[in-house]
Amino acid sequence: MDERRRFSRIIYNAPAEIHQGPLKVSCSIVDLSLHGLLLSSIAAPIDVSVPIDLFFHLPESDIIISLQAHVIELTENYTRVSIEHIDIDSISHLKRLVELNVGDEQLLHREIEQLSDLGAHS
């Protein structure tokens, strides 16, 4: 399989909620990176051409990470999304979460630079 991933993915099992217009659906995060998330299958029909808003709590805290994403792949077993917009507080918390789980500070800094480069080309 051709490995195109530029961002480290971490296993992160947590409940999340998707909003798309009036639709609100619960799901679970399977893994995540600074660029996207893999979610459990979504039980309700969503429009893959319309961005979703995704929210999840960090364990044992009042911190909520919120982001806007596009659905990249939707299958019977999972939903893959790419982060399109995330506020500064949420990206800071997401960065810290990845940092604590990757264990390689240099790798994390390279990924943040790549993320910045992607934003500059959008």
N, CA, C and O of each residue as an XYZ file, in Angstrom:
488
protein
N       0.845     -1.181      0.000
C       0.000      0.000      0.000
C       0.888      1.241      0.000
O       1.875      1.301      0.733
N       0.545      2.212     -0.805
C       1.287      3.466     -0.901
C       1.010      4.321      0.333
O      -0.126      4.741      0.554
N       2.043      4.580      1.140
C       1.882      5.358      2.368
C       2.100      6.826      2.047
O       3.227      7.241      1.775
N       1.027      7.623      2.074
C       1.108      9.042      1.754
C       0.986      9.918      2.991
O       1.036     11.143      2.880
N       0.831      9.333      4.139
C       0.602     10.080      5.362
C       1.810     10.920      5.733
O       2.938     10.429      5.759
N       1.560     12.206      6.023
C       2.626     13.100      6.449
C       2.509     13.443      7.926
O       3.357     14.149      8.471
N       1.462     12.949      8.574
C       1.210     13.280      9.957
C       1.072     12.004     10.781
O       0.423     11.049     10.354
N       1.685     11.992     11.963
C       1.592     10.842     12.848
C       0.173     10.709     13.373
O      -0.430     11.675     13.840
N      -0.340      9.503     13.287
C      -1.669      9.234     13.820
C      -1.494      8.571     15.177
O      -0.608      7.739     15.372
N      -2.351      8.956     16.103
C      -2.327      8.324     17.413
C      -3.670      7.643     17.650
O      -4.718      8.146     17.246
N      -3.618      6.501     18.305
C      -4.837      5.820     18.705
C      -5.466      6.663     19.803
O      -4.818      6.979     20.801
N      -6.712      7.019     19.617
C      -7.387      7.855     20.599
C      -8.863      7.511     20.571
O      -9.592      7.938     19.676
N      -9.299      6.742     21.548
C     -10.689      6.311     21.598
C     -11.466      7.249     22.497
O     -11.239      7.282     23.706
N     -12.383      8.012     21.918
C     -13.176      8.978     22.685
C     -14.498      9.227     21.975
O     -14.567      9.163     20.747
N     -15.545      9.511     22.736
C     -16.809      9.876     22.104
C     -16.710     11.260     21.473
O     -15.963     12.119     21.942
N     -17.468     11.461     20.415
C     -17.491     12.755     19.721
C     -18.902     12.991     19.210
O     -19.735     12.086     19.183
N     -19.146     14.226     18.806
C     -20.445     14.563     18.230
C     -20.228     15.326     16.937
O     -19.396     16.231     16.858
N     -20.989     14.945     15.930
C     -20.946     15.602     14.624
C     -22.214     16.425     14.463
O     -23.313     15.961     14.766
N     -22.049     17.649     13.982
C     -23.186     18.498     13.631
C     -23.062     18.828     12.146
O     -21.988     19.176     11.656
N     -24.169     18.712     11.455
C     -24.233     19.119     10.054
C     -25.624     19.703      9.846
O     -26.606     18.977      9.693
N     -25.684     21.041      9.844
C     -26.988     21.700      9.820
C     -27.744     21.298     11.075
O     -27.191     21.353     12.174
N     -29.012     20.891     10.925
C     -29.798     20.500     12.103
C     -29.462     19.092     12.618
O     -29.888     18.722     13.712
N     -28.709     18.308     11.847
C     -28.366     16.939     12.219
C     -27.292     16.923     13.303
O     -26.280     17.614     13.185
N     -27.508     16.139     14.355
C     -26.521     15.922     15.416
C     -26.381     14.424     15.616
O     -27.357     13.733     15.909
N     -25.146     13.917     15.455
C     -24.908     12.488     15.499
C     -23.738     12.187     16.429
O     -22.706     12.855     16.374
N     -23.904     11.187     17.278
C     -22.808     10.731     18.134
C     -21.973      9.712     17.376
O     -22.491      8.937     16.571
N     -20.667      9.725     17.646
C     -19.758      8.753     17.051
C     -18.584      8.576     18.009
O     -18.581      9.134     19.106
N     -17.601      7.808     17.596
C     -16.393      7.623     18.397
C     -15.171      7.897     17.545
O     -15.126      7.541     16.367
N     -14.184      8.532     18.149
C     -12.897      8.731     17.484
C     -12.113      7.439     17.629
O     -12.061      6.856     18.712
N     -11.501      6.991     16.534
C     -10.661      5.794     16.535
C      -9.201      6.208     16.619
O      -8.441      5.682     17.432
N      -8.814      7.161     15.767
C      -7.476      7.738     15.846
C      -7.517      9.152     15.290
O      -8.503      9.565     14.679
N      -6.421      9.896     15.511
C      -6.387     11.284     15.057
C      -4.965     11.725     14.786
O      -3.999     11.097     15.219
N      -4.863     12.829     14.052
C      -3.584     13.475     13.766
C      -3.849     14.980     13.757
O      -4.968     15.423     14.019
N      -2.821     15.753     13.457
C      -2.996     17.192     13.344
C      -3.766     17.568     12.086
O      -4.172     18.720     11.931
N      -3.967     16.624     11.201
C      -4.613     16.907      9.921
C      -5.997     16.277      9.770
O      -6.793     16.744      8.956
N      -6.303     15.222     10.539
C      -7.581     14.568     10.357
C      -7.880     13.544     11.430
O      -7.079     13.315     12.336
N      -9.053     12.926     11.312
C      -9.504     11.943     12.284
C     -10.138     10.758     11.579
O     -10.697     10.882     10.489
N     -10.037      9.613     12.223
C     -10.753      8.423     11.794
C     -11.836      8.190     12.836
O     -11.548      8.073     14.027
N     -13.080      8.124     12.384
C     -14.228      7.972     13.267
C     -14.887      6.625     13.031
O     -14.760      6.040     11.955
N     -15.598      6.134     14.051
C     -16.407      4.942     13.861
C     -17.483      5.260     12.827
O     -17.706      6.422     12.485
N     -18.133      4.239     12.344
C     -19.186      4.490     11.358
C     -20.262      5.386     11.963
O     -20.550      5.321     13.158
N     -20.839      6.209     11.123
C     -21.860      7.159     11.560
C     -23.223      6.563     11.245
O     -23.490      6.149     10.117
N     -24.080      6.527     12.257
C     -25.371      5.843     12.135
C     -26.416      6.627     11.344
O     -27.445      6.067     10.965
N     -26.172      7.900     11.091
C     -27.152      8.709     10.363
C     -26.570      9.134      9.022
O     -25.353      9.260      8.890
N     -27.419      9.355      8.034
C     -26.909      9.795      6.731
C     -26.396     11.237      6.799
O     -27.091     12.134      7.277
N     -25.191     11.440      6.323
C     -24.649     12.793      6.241
C     -24.310     13.098      4.790
O     -24.053     12.193      3.996
N     -24.312     14.362      4.458
C     -23.990     14.826      3.107
C     -22.480     15.021      3.025
O     -21.954     15.959      3.623
N     -21.777     14.164      2.306
C     -20.319     14.238      2.245
C     -19.824     15.475      1.503
O     -18.638     15.796      1.566
N     -20.713     16.172      0.802
C     -20.294     17.377      0.085
C     -20.367     18.629      0.967
O     -19.954     19.711      0.550
N     -20.893     18.476      2.181
C     -21.045     19.607      3.102
C     -20.130     19.378      4.308
O     -20.110     18.278      4.861
N     -19.367     20.406      4.727
C     -18.498     20.230      5.896
C     -19.289     19.847      7.150
O     -20.475     20.150      7.279
N     -18.598     19.179      8.058
C     -19.192     18.828      9.351
C     -18.483     19.613     10.450
O     -17.331     20.019     10.296
N     -19.179     19.818     11.546
C     -18.571     20.351     12.755
C     -18.438     19.180     13.716
O     -19.394     18.433     13.929
N     -17.255     19.021     14.292
C     -16.989     17.899     15.180
C     -16.532     18.440     16.527
O     -15.734     19.375     16.589
N     -17.037     17.849     17.602
C     -16.719     18.279     18.958
C     -16.377     17.060     19.801
O     -17.029     16.022     19.690
N     -15.339     17.186     20.659
C     -15.064     16.138     21.640
C     -14.368     16.733     22.859
O     -13.626     17.711     22.766
N     -14.635     16.105     24.012
C     -14.042     16.533     25.285
C     -12.713     15.833     25.501
O     -12.548     14.668     25.142
N     -11.773     16.548     26.088
C     -10.565     15.892     26.572
C     -10.917     15.246     27.907
O     -11.636     15.844     28.707
N     -10.425     14.040     28.159
C     -10.820     13.327     29.371
C     -10.447     14.092     30.642
O      -9.415     14.757     30.721
N     -11.320     13.968     31.617
C     -11.103     14.553     32.933
C     -10.814     16.048     32.894
O      -9.989     16.551     33.657
N     -11.500     16.751     31.997
C     -11.342     18.207     31.905
C     -12.617     18.814     31.335
O     -13.524     18.104     30.900
N     -12.666     20.129     31.348
C     -13.778     20.847     30.734
C     -13.444     21.291     29.312
O     -14.216     22.018     28.687
N     -12.287     20.849     28.802
C     -11.811     21.286     27.484
C     -12.560     20.556     26.379
O     -12.650     19.329     26.363
N     -13.094     21.349     25.459
C     -13.771     20.803     24.279
C     -12.965     21.208     23.050
O     -12.694     22.390     22.838
N     -12.588     20.230     22.250
C     -11.935     20.517     20.971
C     -13.035     20.564     19.921
O     -13.828     19.632     19.786
N     -13.066     21.667     19.183
C     -14.067     21.809     18.125
C     -13.350     22.135     16.824
O     -12.368     22.877     16.806
N     -13.854     21.571     15.747
C     -13.231     21.776     14.444
C     -14.252     21.583     13.349
O     -15.308     20.985     13.554
N     -13.916     22.102     12.176
C     -14.729     21.883     10.988
C     -13.920     20.979     10.071
O     -12.715     21.170      9.906
N     -14.581     19.999      9.477
C     -13.875     19.021      8.653
C     -14.704     18.652      7.431
O     -15.913     18.875      7.379
N     -14.010     18.079      6.447
C     -14.653     17.506      5.266
C     -14.536     15.992      5.354
O     -13.511     15.463      5.784
N     -15.577     15.310      4.949
C     -15.543     13.856      4.918
C     -14.737     13.439      3.696
O     -15.057     13.807      2.566
N     -13.695     12.671      3.943
C     -12.824     12.182      2.867
C     -13.293     10.814      2.385
O     -13.265     10.515      1.192
N     -13.728      9.986      3.343
C     -14.157      8.631      3.004
C     -15.233      8.199      3.997
O     -15.101      8.409      5.203
N     -16.272      7.609      3.487
C     -17.379      7.144      4.316
C     -17.662      5.702      3.924
O     -18.079      5.432      2.798
N     -17.437      4.775      4.850
C     -17.692      3.359      4.580
C     -18.635      2.821      5.645
O     -19.066      3.542      6.545
N     -18.938      1.560      5.521
C     -19.798      0.893      6.494
C     -19.148      0.849      7.878
O     -19.848      0.861      8.891
N     -17.821      0.800      7.927
C     -17.100      0.623      9.193
C     -16.516      1.892      9.789
O     -16.332      1.971     11.004
N     -16.223      2.883      8.966
C     -15.578      4.085      9.484
C     -15.838      5.293      8.607
O     -16.322      5.186      7.480
N     -15.498      6.450      9.166
C     -15.583      7.716      8.449
C     -14.253      8.426      8.634
O     -13.804      8.626      9.763
N     -13.626      8.804      7.540
C     -12.345      9.520      7.593
C     -12.617     10.981      7.249
O     -13.255     11.287      6.242
N     -12.116     11.894      8.116
C     -12.329     13.322      7.880
C     -11.003     14.068      7.895
O     -10.053     13.672      8.570
N     -10.961     15.150      7.139
C      -9.796     16.028      7.066
C     -10.168     17.363      7.703
O     -11.198     17.948      7.369
N      -9.333     17.841      8.616
C      -9.606     19.099      9.296
C      -9.445     20.253      8.314
O      -8.400     20.402      7.681
N     -10.490     21.065      8.195
C     -10.462     22.225      7.317
C     -10.256     23.518      8.100
O      -9.585     24.436      7.628
N     -10.836     23.588      9.299
C     -10.700     24.783     10.136
C     -10.738     24.358     11.597
O     -11.555     23.530     12.001
N      -9.833     24.945     12.382
C      -9.799     24.670     13.813
C      -9.324     25.941     14.503
O      -8.367     26.571     14.052
N      -9.981     26.319     15.584
C      -9.590     27.550     16.279
C      -8.275     27.356     17.025
O      -7.825     26.229     17.232
N      -7.670     28.462     17.422
C      -6.332     28.437     18.023
C      -6.308     27.639     19.324
O      -5.343     26.919     19.580
N      -7.343     27.749     20.145
C      -7.376     26.983     21.402
C      -7.471     25.490     21.128
O      -6.770     24.694     21.753
N      -8.337     25.110     20.196
C      -8.505     23.688     19.886
C      -7.250     23.092     19.269
O      -6.874     21.971     19.611
N      -6.585     23.825     18.356
C      -5.359     23.276     17.759
C      -4.262     23.167     18.807
O      -3.448     22.245     18.751
N      -4.225     24.083     19.750
C      -3.226     24.003     20.831
C      -3.442     22.740     21.659
O      -2.485     22.039     21.988
N      -4.693     22.450     21.992
C      -4.994     21.245     22.771
C      -4.740     19.980     21.947
O      -4.227     18.991     22.471
N      -5.097     20.010     20.659
C      -4.856     18.857     19.797
C      -3.360     18.612     19.640
O      -2.908     17.468     19.682
N      -2.597     19.675     19.462
C      -1.137     19.567     19.358
C      -0.559     18.921     20.614
O       0.291     18.035     20.528
N      -1.022     19.366     21.772
C      -0.535     18.818     23.045
C      -0.899     17.341     23.178
O      -0.089     16.541     23.646
N      -2.103     16.981     22.772
C      -2.538     15.588     22.816
C      -1.646     14.708     21.941
O      -1.219     13.634     22.364
N      -1.369     15.165     20.734
C      -0.495     14.410     19.831
C       0.916     14.364     20.401
O       1.563     13.317     20.381
N       1.389     15.486     20.906
C       2.737     15.569     21.478
C       2.926     14.556     22.602
O       3.957     13.887     22.671
N       1.950     14.445     23.469
C       2.049     13.513     24.596
C       2.054     12.061     24.137
O       2.603     11.198     24.821
N       1.450     11.786     22.992
C       1.346     10.412     22.518
C       2.393     10.017     21.484
O       2.692      8.832     21.336
N       2.955     10.984     20.768
C       3.972     10.674     19.756
C       5.318     10.408     20.425
O       6.036      9.484     20.043
N       5.654     11.222     21.422
C       6.897     11.021     22.155
C       8.147     11.460     21.408
O       9.256     11.187     21.868
N       8.003     12.129     20.275
C       9.144     12.590     19.489
C       8.924     14.056     19.150
O       8.205     14.386     18.207
N       9.548     14.929     19.925
C       9.318     16.364     19.764
C       9.767     16.873     18.398
O       9.095     17.722     17.813
N      10.895     16.372     17.875
C      11.363     16.817     16.553
C      10.377     16.434     15.466
O      10.108     17.225     14.562
N       9.833     15.223     15.546
C       8.838     14.779     14.571
C       7.605     15.675     14.637
O       7.068     16.070     13.603
N       7.163     15.993     15.828
C       5.998     16.855     15.996
C       6.245     18.228     15.372
O       5.370     18.754     14.685
N       7.418     18.814     15.599
C       7.725     20.127     15.027
C       7.758     20.086     13.498
O       7.318     21.032     12.845
N       8.273     19.000     12.926
C       8.255     18.850     11.462
C       6.817     18.802     10.958
O       6.493     19.407      9.936
N       5.957     18.085     11.673
C       4.564     17.976     11.253
C       3.846     19.316     11.355
O       3.013     19.640     10.508
N       4.157     20.083     12.367
C       3.552     21.411     12.506
C       4.007     22.305     11.358
O       3.207     23.078     10.831
N       5.270     22.216     10.963
C       5.761     22.981      9.814
C       5.022     22.552      8.546
O       4.653     23.401      7.734
N       4.800     21.248      8.364
C       4.070     20.777      7.197
C       2.635     21.279      7.210
O       2.082     21.632      6.169
N       2.035     21.308      8.393
C       0.682     21.813      8.527
C       0.639     23.297      8.145
O      -0.289     23.738      7.467
N       1.635     24.057      8.578
C       1.724     25.479      8.216
C       1.893     25.633      6.726
O       1.284     26.516      6.121
N       2.717     24.782      6.114
C       2.916     24.839      4.666
C       1.622     24.545      3.921
O       1.336     25.185      2.910
N       0.831     23.581      4.406
C      -0.441     23.278      3.771
C      -1.379     24.474      3.839
O      -2.075     24.769      2.868
N      -1.407     25.159      4.965
C      -2.272     26.321      5.135
C      -1.867     27.463      4.222
O      -2.720     28.218      3.756
N      -0.570     27.598      3.962
C      -0.079     28.681      3.103
C      -0.472     28.462      1.648
O      -0.555     29.417      0.875
N      -0.718     27.190      1.268
C      -1.060     26.874     -0.117
C      -2.553     26.795     -0.349
O      -2.983     26.569     -1.480
N      -3.361     26.976      0.692
C      -4.819     26.878      0.546
C      -5.406     28.128     -0.038
O      -6.620     28.210     -0.226
